[in-house]
């Protein structure tokens, strides 16, 4: 075979190969990306009131949803993923607020030994925000000083809170810290945790 014919053969092979490749790619359907990303934000309000209902202290801050909390979401969202995990149900307060929230944390840093976790009450609101769908879930719990209820939660430096899926142990969903408040024997501390699911 002459050099000229060899060159023509290479051109033919490339042409056939290119045509074959084009035919394969021609059958591929690529859908445009949908700009949709659900974001979960958590916000906490702390209100300390005296026996007459007067507000003695007010704090608000954002929380961190920890790694266990992210896993808890997946476990409860999909029925076949570790379906035995309990749903979020209890709150706890503590005095370890000098340690900032971090993803790997699994518990309150410094518990108040005489103050047990409190059962949370939940309510939800659905709607829109800036034209995008969103859903708000609000959880509330009340902690009492020693003279008010069965728990003795009074302490001079309460500065952290967390939310869990069990009365003891279990998995921590989120934790936050705030400037310390004092809870005396006749006071109550109301903890309100708002989670906002929004389409970004």
N, C-alpha and C positions, 0 to 999 in steps of 0.2 A: 504494500500500500504506500502510495506516495505521501509526501509530507502534506501536500495540499488536501488530499482526501482525508488524511488523519485529522487535520484541523477541522474540516467540515463535520467529521464524525463527532468530535468533542463538542462542537457547537450544537449538534443535534441532541446529544445526550443532555447537555445543560438545558436546552429548550424543553425536552421531555420532562426532565426532573423539575424544572421550574413550573411547568404546566401541572404536573402531578401535585406538587406542593401547593400551588394555588388552588387546585380543586379541593384539596383537603381543608385548607383554611377557609375556603368559600362556604363550607358547610357548618362552620362553627358560629354559634350565636352567642354574643356577649351582651348581657343586659346592662344598662347604665346603673351605676351605683346610686342607691337611694340614700339621701342624706338624712339618716335617722339614727339617733343615738340617745338611749334613755339614760338620764342622769338621776342619781339619788342623793339628795341633800338632807342633812339632819341639823336641827336647831333646837336648843334647850333653853328653857326659862326656869329660873329658881326663885321662888317667893317664900320668904319667911314671915309669918304673921304671929302676933301675940294672942293671948286668950280672948281678947275683945275683937279680934279680926283686923287690927291695925297692921299695916305692912311695915315690917322692921328692916327688911333687906330685899333687894331685887337684883338678880344677875341674869345675863343671857350670853350665850356663846354657841359656836358651832361645834359639832362633834366629829369624831373620826370613826368610820365604819371599819372595823379591824378585819384581818384576814379570815378569822373564824366566822365573822358576820357575813362576809361575801359567800363563804361556803354554805352557810346556813340559808341564805337566799336561794342558792341553786338547789339545795336539798329539799326545800319546801315548794319550789316552783315546779320541779319535775318529779313526777310520782315514782320513778324508778331509781332515783338517785338518793341512796341512804334515807329511805322513807321513814325511818324510825326517829329522825330528829324532831324534837318538839318545837313548836312555834314560839315566837318571842312573847314573854308573859310577865316578867318581873323587872323591877328596878332596884338599884342599890346606891347608897351614898357612902363616901369615905373621906379620908383626910390626907391622901397621898397626891394632892394636886401639884406638888413641886415636880413630879414626873410627868412630862408632856405625853399626850396620847401618841401611840405608835402602832403600826399595823400588826406587829407580832404579839401584842398584849392579849392576854386571855382572861384577866380578872381585874377587879379593883386593886389598886396598889396597896392602900392601907385601909382595912375594914374597921368599922366601929363594932366591937365584939358584941355589944348589947343591942345592936340595931340590925334586925333581920331584913332581908329583901321584902319589898312590898309588891303586891299584885297590881299590875297596870290595867287601866281601863282604856279601851280603844274606840276611836270614832274616825270616820273617813269622809272626805269631801272631794268630789270630782268636778272638774271644770276645765277652763282654759287659761293660759297665761301667755300674753304676747302672741296670741293666735295659735299657740300650740297646746295640745292636750296635756293635762297634768292631773295627778291625784295626790291629795294630802292625807296622811294618816297621823292622827294625834294620839299620843299615849300619855296618861296622867297617873300619878301616884302621890300619896301623901305620907310623910314621915312625921312622927310625933315625939315630943319630949316625954320624959319619964312620968310626968304627972298627968298626961293627956290620954295615952293609950297603953296597950300591953308592951310595946317596945320602948326601950330607953335609948333614943337616938340623939339626946342632947350632947353637943360638943362645941367647943369654941372655934374650931377651924375646919369646918366642912368645905371642901374645895374640889371634889371630884364626884362624878356620877357615872353609872353604867347601866346598860339594859341587857337582860339575859333571856334565855329560853327555859329557865328552871328556877325553882325556889332556892335551891342550893346546887353548887356545881354547875353542870350544864355548859353551854357555850355563850360567851359574851358577844353580843352583836355590835355594840358601839360604846365608846367611852368619851367623856369630855371633862375638861377642867375649867375652873372659874375662880375669881377672887373669893377668898374665904368668907363664909358667913357663920354667924354664931346661932346655934339652936339651943335655947334654954329649956328647962323642964316643962314650962307652960306653953311653949311655942309649937307651931306646926310648920313643916317645910313642904310646899307643893312643888312637885317636879313635873314639868310639861315638856314632852319630847315630840317635836313635829318632824315628820319625814315627808319630803316632797319628791314625788316621782314626776319628772318633766321630760318632754321630748325636746332635745336640744337641736 
